[in-house]
């Protein structure tokens, strides 16, 4: 209590040292939304983790046939027999889905990792796993060991699992409120660029063939190398330095670098306000997090947001679109090019949503995206069922699949990664991100492993379960998802601390829209407490 009181007395206002004098000499209005070269460099370095995630999500798609042939050849060299069709199917499904198993572990540890090593150094250390995974997959062909590919996929999954927690967290903490949505979408833009790169490099005439598939998998070392070269020149998260480490001088220096001005008074004051609130709360671990009832509502919303992303069927499209397009009659080359169309649309639409995120809002874009995916997932099923009737239906299947991806990119692709960091204060934020990322990766694994069997069992109707999941998640989020655009972390999280029967008067926000959105939070808390 003595340390807390001392910190409150000395730090509630601006420091009286040199940093404080500089602040008082200038306007206290911060550089809201100003883009500096240091901010651009920090975003670029962090997004290498997003690129890594996207690349390894899409890279396994095109070389499916080559990897299966390698598995058969390896098994024949060892035993004199090829794998049975069932063993080949299950082994390849394991190779694909174990990426998500590593992601689960990495995602679960992401919050602790971010607090223990810091956001910046946590990302730097994480590159060791990505480089190790790249080496295993690259040398697997030389060693005649498909087990090396499986272990490599697990390691790079762990690497990406950490990134799915670290990258959005770092981006949200270095941004100002009015560009936080745009920077949050940058994470998903990095993911989509990674997917597109993996699809282009996976063309049969480039690396997606029997000769070069191991190089294709091993190129996941490139994002790691780029981050190792750029991240050392970027500042640590100012919010982490001030609130988690209580290093105000370092936080001030980091803010000045990121904003390009010493007029960062409001940013510092907002962080101190959050710090004082956090000091009045108990330290939040994963176990205590689950016991704290005031956090259940935002946690459940976070879970459903991530489930709406993964159980929408998009994982099946990313992992198996090449085989899906081949099954409707496209040639191998045409299927590869159609698959790259998915990546191209993802990049284009994600860029479109960057300016929309802080204008239209997270809630509107996410619900619009789910609504479009619901419609086009039904049309995917219809086109699959009618493929045998006419040649043009094959083209229609590709078109509706691409439109389905358009609506995914509008909201569900990026917003779940962004909004979890916005729904929680600094104390519970890392634990919330860890749990939400874990749910995301569990769903990713379930779909990735089960979809080949779903195709065999349900045939043309394999997308119907995804349609049902989209509908359920959409209804829940329509009722309970609040809007978070242009609001500070404290403004958003204060609603969770209010009693369900209290009057939500956010006059400080000066917005009827904010009060309206907070009514969603209150209604949810009321339902939860009633139950």
ABEGO torsion letter per residue (X at the ends): XAAAAAAAAAAABBBABAAAAAAAABBABBBBGBBBAAAAAAAAAAAAAAAAAAAAAAAAAAAAAAAAAAAAAAAAAAAGBBBBAAAAAAAAAAAAAAAAAAAAAAAAAAAAAAAAAEAAAAAAAAAAAAAAAAAAAAAAAAAGBAAAAAAAAAAAAAAAAAAAAAAAAAAAAABBAAAAAAAAAAAAAAAAAAAAAAAAAABAABABBAAAAAAAAAAAAAAAAAAAAAAAABBBBAAAAAAAAGBAAAAAAAAAAAAGBABAAAAAAAAAAAAAAAAABBBBBAAAAAABAAAAAAAAAAAAAAAAAAAAGAAAAAAAAAAAAAAAGBBAAAAAAAAAAAAAAAAAAAAAAAAAAAAAEAAAAAAAAAAAAAAAAAAAAAAAAAAAABAAAAAAAAAAAAAAAAAAAAAAAAAAAAAAAAABBAAAAAAAAAAAAAAAAAAAAAAAAAAAAAAAAAEAAAAAAAAAAAAAAAAAAAAABBBABGBBAAAAAAAAABBAABBBBBAAAGBAAAAAAAAAAAAAAAAAAAX
